[in-house]
Structure formats: C-alpha cells, structure tokens
Amino acid sequence: MTNPSSPILKAQCTGIGATLTLGDNNPLTYIYKNAYVAKSGTTGWSTVSLFGPGLISNAWFPRSATAMVSMTDSELAGTSHYVGYICRYSGEWKCGCRDTACTQSYWMVQGFKR
C-alpha cells in the first residue's frame, strides 16, 4: 500500500500513555474512525476513537487520524499493540495489504513499548 520506509501506523510513548498516528497524509488514503488497542498485561482489545480532519460518511478520516491512549507505567514498559483499518484508492480500493498483490483486506497492526 505504501513504501515500507514510510510507516502508515506509528506509536509514540509519552509520560501518560501513547499517541497513535494512522495514515500518511496522502489525499487518497482513508482511515476507519476506530482503532483497537491491546495493552500489555491485559486480555482483549479496547476500542479507541480516532480524530482527524473532516470525518466522511460518519466513518472515514482522509489522510490521517490520531488518538491519545492513557496507559500505566507497567503497560508502557511491556509490548502493547494496536490495529487500524486503512485504505487507499489507486484505480481500485486497497485496504490493509499484506503483500504487493493486495488480494485481501486486512487490519494493520503496530506493536509498541517505551
């Protein structure tokens, strides 16, 4: 979907949690309005509402989206993960591609820790 040297999912740990950034600022990239986080030491995924420029059709942010997730020191010390659903139009819609053929849609995952 994008150049591998340009990550489309990023996480930056802060003193009180993590800032999640999805997208690449491409005008043909769209990010689903919710991401999901699995914090270190917990079971299951929690919904995270994203924010960004102009929600379209009550579901998609164009270009990029961000969220701040509150986390404890122990959660930040271990490896946590988040997933996002990101699509790009390039003659046809490609969403969360695992390979260059992009024959199936996938949620994209990013691991992070302090």
PEJO-V943390 format. One record per pair of residues at least 12 apart in sequence whose C-alpha atoms are under 8 Angstrom apart, sorted by sequence separation. I is the first residue (numbers start at 1). GAP is how many residues later the second one is. D is the distance in whole Angstrom. If there is no record, write none. Layout:
BEGIN
I | GAP | D
I | GAP | D
END
This chain:
BEGIN
9 | 12 | 6
10 | 12 | 6
35 | 12 | 6
36 | 12 | 6
52 | 12 | 6
53 | 12 | 7
95 | 12 | 8
96 | 12 | 6
8 | 13 | 8
9 | 13 | 5
34 | 13 | 7
35 | 13 | 5
52 | 13 | 5
8 | 14 | 6
9 | 14 | 7
34 | 14 | 6
35 | 14 | 7
51 | 14 | 5
52 | 14 | 6
8 | 15 | 5
34 | 15 | 5
35 | 15 | 7
50 | 15 | 6
51 | 15 | 5
8 | 16 | 6
33 | 16 | 6
34 | 16 | 6
50 | 16 | 5
51 | 16 | 6
7 | 17 | 8
33 | 17 | 5
50 | 17 | 5
6 | 18 | 8
33 | 18 | 7
49 | 18 | 7
48 | 19 | 7
48 | 21 | 8
85 | 21 | 7
86 | 21 | 7
33 | 22 | 8
85 | 22 | 5
86 | 22 | 7
84 | 23 | 6
85 | 23 | 6
83 | 24 | 6
84 | 24 | 5
83 | 25 | 5
84 | 25 | 7
33 | 26 | 5
83 | 26 | 4
32 | 27 | 6
33 | 27 | 5
82 | 27 | 6
83 | 27 | 6
32 | 28 | 5
33 | 28 | 6
81 | 28 | 7
82 | 28 | 5
31 | 29 | 5
32 | 29 | 6
81 | 29 | 6
82 | 29 | 7
30 | 30 | 6
31 | 30 | 5
81 | 30 | 4
30 | 31 | 5
31 | 31 | 6
80 | 31 | 6
81 | 31 | 6
30 | 32 | 5
31 | 32 | 7
33 | 32 | 8
39 | 32 | 8
79 | 32 | 6
80 | 32 | 5
29 | 33 | 6
30 | 33 | 6
31 | 33 | 7
79 | 33 | 5
80 | 33 | 6
28 | 34 | 7
29 | 34 | 5
30 | 34 | 7
31 | 34 | 7
40 | 34 | 8
41 | 34 | 7
79 | 34 | 5
27 | 35 | 7
28 | 35 | 7
29 | 35 | 8
40 | 35 | 5
78 | 35 | 6
27 | 36 | 5
39 | 36 | 6
40 | 36 | 7
77 | 36 | 6
78 | 36 | 8
25 | 37 | 8
26 | 37 | 5
41 | 37 | 7
76 | 37 | 5
77 | 37 | 6
25 | 38 | 4
40 | 38 | 5
76 | 38 | 5
24 | 39 | 6
25 | 39 | 6
40 | 39 | 5
23 | 40 | 6
24 | 40 | 6
39 | 40 | 7
40 | 40 | 5
23 | 41 | 4
39 | 41 | 5
40 | 41 | 8
22 | 42 | 6
23 | 42 | 7
38 | 42 | 6
39 | 42 | 6
21 | 43 | 7
22 | 43 | 5
37 | 43 | 7
38 | 43 | 5
21 | 44 | 6
22 | 44 | 6
37 | 44 | 6
38 | 44 | 6
21 | 45 | 5
37 | 45 | 4
20 | 46 | 5
21 | 46 | 7
36 | 46 | 5
37 | 46 | 7
19 | 47 | 7
20 | 47 | 5
35 | 47 | 7
36 | 47 | 5
19 | 48 | 6
20 | 48 | 6
35 | 48 | 6
36 | 48 | 7
19 | 49 | 5
20 | 49 | 8
35 | 49 | 5
18 | 50 | 6
19 | 50 | 6
34 | 50 | 7
35 | 50 | 7
17 | 51 | 7
18 | 51 | 5
17 | 52 | 5
18 | 52 | 7
32 | 52 | 7
17 | 53 | 4
18 | 53 | 7
31 | 53 | 7
32 | 53 | 5
16 | 54 | 6
17 | 54 | 4
31 | 54 | 6
32 | 54 | 6
16 | 55 | 6
17 | 55 | 7
31 | 55 | 5
16 | 56 | 7
30 | 56 | 6
31 | 56 | 6
16 | 57 | 8
29 | 57 | 7
30 | 57 | 5
29 | 58 | 6
30 | 58 | 6
17 | 59 | 7
29 | 59 | 4
28 | 60 | 5
29 | 60 | 7
28 | 61 | 5
22 | 62 | 7
28 | 62 | 8
13 | 63 | 7
23 | 63 | 7
22 | 64 | 8
9 | 75 | 8
1 | 87 | 7
1 | 93 | 7
1 | 94 | 8
1 | 95 | 7
1 | 96 | 6
1 | 99 | 7
9 | 99 | 8
11 | 99 | 8
9 | 100 | 8
10 | 100 | 7
12 | 100 | 8
13 | 100 | 7
1 | 101 | 8
9 | 101 | 6
11 | 101 | 6
13 | 101 | 6
END
